[in-house]
């Protein structure tokens, strides 16, 4: 399980004395714990690995936005801190599909549902997310789906 590998990474970082890595791993575990608490009242609970991947993807997105803002704001030291956290977070994510692979999946789903225009974007995005959410950046995929349907 992904959660177990993150916990073992925490122990490894503690033993090696790698404080920046330990801080990043603890942050990941805190976000996962927050999500666990949110899901306590939910009627349906997602697969644990799927939920952890969702949390990690959200964290990656936040870090990328922060890096961009810090660089634009002339804060390279803060951008470097965010980049270091991003590297640790991305270690736990499954390998991401390349742009070509993603576009091929989009075309396959588009053909499967008979999508012909923007009115079908929701169908295509829904299936894409259902089947491949853990292995692609849905933000980028959205743009590619839009381009494929226009």
GULOTOR-816817 format. One record per atom (N, C-alpha, C): residue in three letters; x, y, z. Coordinates in Angstrom, 3 decimals, m for minus. Atoms other than C-alpha are relative to their C-alpha. Layout:
<sites>
  type         x         y         z
   ALA         X         Y         Z
...
</sites>
This chain:
<sites>
  type         x         y         z
   UNK     0.825    m1.186     0.000
   UNK     0.000     0.000     0.000
   UNK     0.871     1.252     0.000
   UNK    m0.716    m1.261     0.134
   UNK     1.089     3.515    m0.779
   UNK     0.194     0.677     1.356
   UNK    m0.069    m0.612    m1.327
   UNK     0.338     4.748     2.744
   UNK     1.157    m0.622     0.803
   UNK    m1.076     0.676    m0.728
   UNK     2.737     2.143     4.177
   UNK     1.380     0.430    m0.496
   UNK    m1.298    m0.423     0.527
   UNK     5.550     3.173     1.841
   UNK     0.330     1.423     0.439
   UNK    m0.238    m1.361    m0.490
   UNK     5.109     6.797     2.921
   UNK     0.429    m0.036     1.465
   UNK    m0.371     0.122    m1.414
   UNK     5.250     5.779     6.590
   UNK     1.421    m0.548     0.147
   UNK    m1.360     0.538    m0.094
   UNK     8.405     3.729     5.990
   UNK     1.020     1.046    m0.457
   UNK    m0.893    m1.087     0.414
   UNK     9.935     6.729     4.182
   UNK     0.216     0.975     1.150
   UNK    m0.120    m0.872    m1.170
   UNK     9.251     8.756     7.322
   UNK     1.039    m0.581     0.970
   UNK    m0.944     0.658    m0.915
   UNK    11.130     6.226     9.468
   UNK     1.421     0.095    m0.554
   UNK    m1.318    m0.065     0.638
   UNK    14.023     6.127     6.992
   UNK     0.585     1.403     0.113
   UNK    m0.474    m1.388    m0.092
   UNK    14.251     9.939     6.943
   UNK     0.376     0.352     1.436
   UNK    m0.316    m0.260    m1.411
   UNK    14.190    10.026    10.746
   UNK     1.355    m0.617     0.362
   UNK    m1.240     0.696    m0.330
   UNK    16.998     7.467    11.015
   UNK     1.214     0.632    m0.669
   UNK    m1.127    m0.595     0.729
   UNK    19.142     9.183     8.392
   UNK     0.244     1.454     0.382
   UNK    m0.169    m1.389    m0.416
   UNK    18.607    12.635     9.892
   UNK    m0.224     1.002    m1.114
   UNK     0.295    m0.863     1.149
   UNK    17.380    14.096     6.587
   UNK    m1.214     0.871     0.354
   UNK     1.084    m0.833    m0.522
   UNK    15.332    16.945     8.078
   UNK    m0.929     0.568    m1.076
   UNK     0.930    m0.516     1.022
   UNK    13.988    18.521     4.842
   UNK    m0.928    m1.096    m0.542
   UNK     0.825     1.114     0.497
   UNK    12.800    15.129     3.569
   UNK    m1.013    m0.429     1.060
   UNK     0.889     0.375    m1.086
   UNK    11.333    14.263     6.956
   UNK    m1.158     0.988     0.107
   UNK     1.054    m1.022    m0.070
   UNK     9.407    17.544     7.014
   UNK    m1.016    m0.185    m1.132
   UNK     0.890     0.193     1.143
   UNK     7.991    16.882     3.538
   UNK    m0.861    m1.253     0.177
   UNK     0.747     1.249    m0.204
   UNK     6.983    13.300     4.398
   UNK    m1.046     0.189     1.098
   UNK     0.970    m0.276    m1.069
   UNK     5.331    14.474     7.622
   UNK    m1.157     0.840    m0.510
   UNK     1.050    m0.825     0.595
   UNK     3.429    17.067     5.631
   UNK    m0.959    m0.863    m0.823
   UNK     0.825     0.922     0.785
   UNK     2.198    14.344     3.274
   UNK    m0.912    m0.804     0.924
   UNK     0.792     0.810    m0.936
   UNK     1.070    12.176     6.184
   UNK    m1.080     0.834     0.687
   UNK     1.003    m0.880    m0.619
   UNK    m0.716    15.151     7.780
   UNK    m1.164     0.251    m0.956
   UNK     1.063    m0.229     0.998
   UNK    m2.644    15.849     4.558
   UNK    m0.850    m1.264    m0.174
   UNK     0.738     1.263     0.112
   UNK    m3.594    12.163     4.297
   UNK    m0.912    m0.170     1.210
   UNK     0.799     0.091    m1.229
   UNK    m4.792    12.223     7.913
   UNK    m1.197     0.952    m0.063
   UNK     1.099    m0.955     0.169
   UNK    m6.859    15.345     7.169
   UNK    m1.084    m0.577    m0.910
   UNK     0.964     0.594     0.952
   UNK    m8.469    13.553     4.233
   UNK    m0.740    m1.165     0.649
   UNK     0.647     1.092    m0.734
   UNK    m9.165    10.500     6.430
   UNK    m1.121     0.548     0.879
   UNK     0.997    m0.606    m0.888
   UNK   m10.990    12.752     8.870
   UNK    m1.194     0.512    m0.800
   UNK     1.090    m0.483     0.864
   UNK   m13.014    14.360     6.054
   UNK    m0.896    m1.148    m0.450
   UNK     0.746     1.133     0.548
   UNK   m14.058    10.920     4.798
   UNK    m0.735    m0.816     1.061
   UNK     0.682     0.761    m1.053
   UNK   m15.276     9.661     8.182
   UNK    m1.503     0.024    m0.149
   UNK     1.453    m0.135     0.109
   UNK   m18.767    10.956     7.502
   UNK    m0.517    m0.330    m1.401
   UNK     0.417     0.299     1.373
   UNK   m18.819    10.032     3.803
   UNK    m0.708    m1.352    m0.062
   UNK     0.742     1.251     0.178
   UNK   m21.256     7.353     2.679
   UNK     0.861    m1.063    m0.662
   UNK    m0.871     0.949     0.695
   UNK   m18.800     5.752     0.286
   UNK     1.441     0.455     0.171
   UNK    m1.407    m0.319    m0.182
   UNK   m15.094     5.590     0.936
   UNK     0.790    m0.534    m1.202
   UNK    m0.790     0.458     1.143
   UNK   m12.652     5.456    m1.999
   UNK     1.080    m0.987     0.437
   UNK    m1.136     0.888    m0.225
   UNK    m9.901     2.882    m2.301
   UNK     1.114     0.816     0.649
   UNK    m1.010    m0.747    m0.758
   UNK    m7.089     3.858     0.089
   UNK     1.097     0.559    m0.901
   UNK    m1.057    m0.491     0.881
   UNK    m4.392     4.094    m2.588
   UNK    m0.516     1.115    m0.898
   UNK     0.581    m1.038     0.852
   UNK    m6.717     6.119    m4.835
   UNK    m0.121     1.310     0.769
   UNK     0.143    m1.200    m0.827
   UNK    m7.399     8.534    m1.984
   UNK     1.364     0.634     0.255
   UNK    m1.340    m0.527    m0.254
   UNK    m3.677     8.880    m1.186
   UNK     0.543     0.666    m1.265
   UNK    m0.459    m0.575     1.269
   UNK    m2.884     9.505    m4.871
   UNK    m0.694     1.335    m0.250
   UNK     0.751    m1.245     0.167
   UNK    m5.615    12.150    m5.000
   UNK     0.606     1.110     0.875
   UNK    m0.619    m0.964    m0.921
   UNK    m4.081    13.902    m1.962
   UNK     1.355     0.444    m0.550
   UNK    m1.325    m0.327     0.526
   UNK    m0.598    13.722    m3.488
   UNK    m0.092     0.881    m1.246
   UNK     0.161    m0.806     1.208
   UNK    m1.806    15.108    m6.818
   UNK    m0.399     1.437     0.348
   UNK     0.413    m1.330    m0.429
   UNK    m3.480    18.023    m5.062
   UNK     1.203     0.758     0.576
   UNK    m1.190    m0.624    m0.574
   UNK    m0.259    18.702    m3.144
   UNK     0.984     0.424    m1.092
   UNK    m0.889    m0.330     1.116
   UNK     1.765    18.625    m6.382
   UNK    m0.502     1.262    m0.691
   UNK     0.589    m1.170     0.662
   UNK    m0.608    21.117    m7.986
   UNK     0.246     1.258     0.829
   UNK    m0.229    m1.154    m0.881
   UNK    m0.349    23.437    m4.967
   UNK     1.460     0.436    m0.036
   UNK    m1.424    m0.344     0.009
   UNK     3.458    23.254    m4.983
   UNK     0.374     0.691    m1.307
   UNK    m0.335    m0.615     1.295
   UNK     3.665    24.059    m8.708
   UNK    m0.511     1.438    m0.064
   UNK     0.541    m1.362    m0.017
   UNK     1.400    27.080    m8.247
   UNK     0.840     0.890     0.907
   UNK    m0.815    m0.772    m0.941
   UNK     3.440    28.233    m5.241
   UNK     1.367     0.334    m0.592
   UNK    m1.312    m0.232     0.623
   UNK     6.721    27.839    m7.122
   UNK    m0.098     1.149    m0.991
   UNK     0.180    m1.044     1.001
   UNK     5.413    29.991    m9.947
   UNK    m0.184     1.366     0.671
   UNK     0.244    m1.266    m0.695
   UNK     4.149    32.683    m7.549
   UNK     1.256     0.513     0.701
   UNK    m1.216    m0.428    m0.688
   UNK     7.372    32.732    m5.521
   UNK     1.045     0.503    m0.995
   UNK    m0.960    m0.444     1.001
   UNK     9.492    33.019    m8.665
   UNK    m0.397     1.345    m0.579
   UNK     0.481    m1.284     0.514
   UNK     7.308    35.822   m10.003
   UNK     0.163     1.106     1.041
   UNK    m0.109    m0.972    m1.079
   UNK     7.475    37.538    m6.623
   UNK     1.419     0.246     0.472
   UNK    m1.390    m0.219    m0.360
   UNK    11.268    37.421    m6.458
   UNK     0.418    m0.675     1.294
   UNK    m0.351     0.741    m1.219
   UNK    11.470    34.838    m3.670
   UNK     0.601    m1.359    m0.382
   UNK    m0.584     1.265     0.474
   UNK    13.841    32.208    m5.116
   UNK     0.263    m1.020     1.115
   UNK    m0.258     0.933    m1.101
   UNK    14.651    30.726    m1.672
   UNK    m1.265    m0.766     0.368
   UNK     1.272     0.680    m0.292
   UNK    10.964    29.948    m1.032
   UNK    m0.367    m0.942    m1.151
   UNK     0.261     0.853     1.162
   UNK    10.607    28.575    m4.575
   UNK     0.850    m1.266     0.088
   UNK    m0.886     1.160    m0.147
   UNK    13.583    26.272    m3.892
   UNK    m0.538    m0.961     1.054
   UNK     0.596     0.851    m1.037
   UNK    11.917    25.004    m0.685
   UNK    m1.180    m0.787    m0.566
   UNK     1.169     0.653     0.597
   UNK     8.724    24.251    m2.608
   UNK     0.429    m1.070    m1.004
   UNK    m0.501     0.973     0.977
   UNK    10.695    22.487    m5.360
   UNK     0.511    m1.256     0.701
   UNK    m0.512     1.141    m0.763
   UNK    12.385    20.279    m2.752
   UNK    m1.161    m0.858     0.506
   UNK     1.178     0.742    m0.448
   UNK     8.982    19.323    m1.308
   UNK    m0.652    m0.720    m1.177
   UNK     0.617     0.580     1.195
   UNK     7.658    18.690    m4.817
   UNK     0.702    m1.288    m0.411
   UNK    m0.774     1.197     0.363
   UNK    10.452    16.191    m5.528
   UNK    m0.388    m1.171     0.905
   UNK     0.350     1.058    m0.951
   UNK     9.602    14.221    m2.375
   UNK    m1.423    m0.501    m0.267
   UNK     1.398     0.386     0.237
   UNK     5.852    14.248    m3.093
   UNK    m0.114    m0.844    m1.262
   UNK     0.096     0.709     1.280
   UNK     6.317    13.123    m6.700
   UNK     0.587    m1.410     0.062
   UNK    m0.573     1.341    m0.148
   UNK     8.386    10.121    m5.529
   UNK    m1.080    m1.049     0.263
   UNK     1.029     0.947    m0.406
   UNK     5.219     8.516    m4.173
   UNK    m1.125    m0.149    m1.019
   UNK     1.037     0.100     1.035
   UNK     3.036     9.137    m7.233
   UNK     0.387    m1.062    m1.024
   UNK    m0.312     0.941     1.078
   UNK     2.740     6.439    m9.885
   UNK     0.536     0.762    m1.212
   UNK    m0.540    m0.633     1.199
   UNK     4.514     7.144   m13.157
   UNK    m1.127     0.648    m0.792
   UNK     1.004    m0.736     0.749
   UNK     2.626     9.745   m15.150
   UNK     0.096    m0.340    m1.482
   UNK     0.031     0.266     1.437
   UNK     1.525     9.123   m18.721
   UNK     0.601     1.190    m0.740
   UNK    m0.555    m1.070     0.826
   UNK     3.323    11.097   m21.404
   UNK    m1.139     0.700    m0.736
   UNK     1.008    m0.752     0.753
   UNK     1.489    13.677   m23.489
   UNK    m0.560    m0.854    m1.143
   UNK     0.450     0.825     1.131
   UNK     1.350    11.267   m26.452
   UNK    m0.939    m1.116     0.483
   UNK     0.846     1.071    m0.544
   UNK    m0.054     8.417   m24.324
   UNK    m1.362     0.555     0.425
   UNK     1.242    m0.607    m0.465
   UNK    m2.639    10.735   m22.795
   UNK    m0.894     0.343    m1.177
   UNK     0.794    m0.367     1.180
   UNK    m3.746    12.050   m26.185
   UNK    m0.564    m1.241    m0.688
   UNK     0.494     1.252     0.579
   UNK    m4.057     8.458   m27.450
   UNK    m1.190    m0.527     0.804
   UNK     1.119     0.433    m0.855
   UNK    m6.283     7.572   m24.460
   UNK    m1.217     0.881    m0.242
   UNK     1.101    m0.931     0.266
   UNK    m8.386    10.687   m25.116
   UNK    m0.682    m0.358    m1.309
   UNK     0.574     0.361     1.303
   UNK    m8.845     9.696   m28.756
   UNK    m0.791    m1.307     0.088
   UNK     0.700     1.284    m0.147
   UNK    m9.804     6.147   m27.768
   UNK    m1.342     0.196     0.704
   UNK     1.250    m0.253    m0.735
   UNK   m12.413     7.383   m25.270
   UNK    m0.954     0.806    m0.863
   UNK     0.823    m0.822     0.904
   UNK   m13.651     9.968   m27.767
   UNK    m0.710    m0.899    m1.022
   UNK     0.593     0.927     0.969
   UNK   m14.226     7.189   m30.318
   UNK    m1.007    m0.926     0.680
   UNK     0.868     0.922    m0.738
   UNK   m15.770     4.896   m27.692
   UNK    m1.376     0.607     0.294
   UNK     1.277    m0.634    m0.353
   UNK   m18.438     7.395   m26.624
   UNK    m0.627     0.744    m1.169
   UNK     0.523    m0.692     1.171
   UNK   m18.887     8.899   m30.078
   UNK    m0.042     1.507     0.198
   UNK    m0.047    m1.436    m0.276
   UNK   m17.895    12.373   m28.894
   UNK     0.257     0.766    m1.288
   UNK    m0.136    m0.758     1.234
   UNK   m18.318    14.946   m31.625
   UNK     0.264     1.484     0.238
   UNK    m0.230    m1.423    m0.247
   UNK   m18.028    18.321   m29.949
   UNK     0.129     0.289     1.478
   UNK    m0.197    m0.433    m1.387
   UNK   m17.681    20.326   m26.774
   UNK    m1.115    m0.485     0.926
   UNK     1.095     0.479    m0.851
   UNK   m21.063    19.104   m25.545
   UNK     0.311    m1.366     0.615
   UNK    m0.377     1.326    m0.495
   UNK   m19.438    15.690   m25.013
   UNK     1.243     0.019     0.884
   UNK    m1.239    m0.094    m0.786
   UNK   m16.446    16.989   m23.036
   UNK    m0.163    m0.660     1.370
   UNK     0.242     0.582    m1.324
   UNK   m17.991    15.926   m19.706
   UNK     0.090    m1.512    m0.021
   UNK    m0.058     1.469     0.117
   UNK   m18.405    12.326   m20.881
   UNK     1.447    m0.473    m0.118
   UNK    m1.381     0.391     0.250
   UNK   m14.833    12.121   m22.139
   UNK     0.845     0.210     1.259
   UNK    m0.769    m0.292    m1.217
   UNK   m13.371    13.780   m19.017
   UNK    m0.368    m0.979     1.117
   UNK     0.444     0.931    m1.040
   UNK   m15.462    11.551   m16.748
   UNK     0.651    m1.369    m0.140
   UNK    m0.626     1.312     0.234
   UNK   m14.211     8.337   m18.341
   UNK     1.513     0.058     0.163
   UNK    m1.446    m0.156    m0.129
   UNK   m10.654     9.639   m18.515
   UNK     0.397     0.022     1.471
   UNK    m0.303    m0.082    m1.429
   UNK   m10.698    10.478   m14.816
   UNK    m0.229    m1.342     0.684
   UNK     0.327     1.300    m0.602
   UNK   m12.351     7.179   m13.882
   UNK     1.077    m1.036    m0.268
   UNK    m0.945     1.037     0.408
   UNK    m9.818     5.094   m15.769
   UNK     1.465     0.344     0.260
   UNK    m1.425    m0.350    m0.003
   UNK    m6.577     7.079   m15.558
   UNK     0.371     1.154     0.937
   UNK    m0.257    m1.167    m0.855
   UNK    m6.788     9.732   m12.811
   UNK     1.331    m0.075     0.727
   UNK    m1.237     0.123    m0.781
   UNK    m3.817     8.342   m10.900
   UNK     1.252     0.158    m0.847
   UNK    m1.188    m0.031     0.837
   UNK    m1.512     8.429   m13.890
   UNK     0.084     1.193    m0.951
   UNK    m0.116    m1.189     0.832
   UNK    m2.155    11.837   m15.437
   UNK    m0.435     1.249     0.742
   UNK     0.349    m1.307    m0.551
   UNK    m2.486    15.529   m14.664
   UNK    m1.312     0.419    m0.661
   UNK     1.317    m0.282     0.563
   UNK    m6.189    16.218   m15.111
   UNK    m0.102     1.432    m0.536
   UNK     0.001    m1.379     0.497
   UNK    m5.524    19.943   m15.605
   UNK     0.492     0.073    m1.436
   UNK    m0.536     0.039     1.362
   UNK    m3.375    19.314   m18.659
   UNK    m0.923    m0.802    m0.907
   UNK     0.871     0.865     0.797
   UNK    m5.681    16.542   m19.839
   UNK    m1.238     0.752    m0.458
   UNK     1.179    m0.788     0.345
   UNK    m8.617    18.950   m19.791
   UNK     0.244     0.837    m1.259
   UNK    m0.355    m0.793     1.182
   UNK    m6.862    21.206   m22.293
   UNK     0.112    m0.852    m1.239
   UNK    m0.161     0.893     1.151
   UNK    m6.028    18.273   m24.527
   UNK    m1.352    m0.538    m0.465
   UNK     1.347     0.460     0.370
   UNK    m9.630    16.990   m24.425
   UNK    m0.703     1.111    m0.763
   UNK     0.628    m1.147     0.658
   UNK   m10.861    20.472   m25.346
   UNK     0.522     0.146    m1.415
   UNK    m0.607    m0.117     1.323
   UNK    m8.412    20.616   m28.249
   UNK    m0.465    m1.137    m0.920
   UNK     0.420     1.147     0.809
   UNK    m9.450    17.134   m29.431
   UNK    m1.458     0.105    m0.435
   UNK     1.424    m0.096     0.304
   UNK   m13.144    18.044   m29.399
   UNK    m0.366     1.225    m0.823
   UNK     0.325    m1.182     0.801
   UNK   m12.877    21.345   m31.249
   UNK     0.501    m0.109    m1.403
</sites>
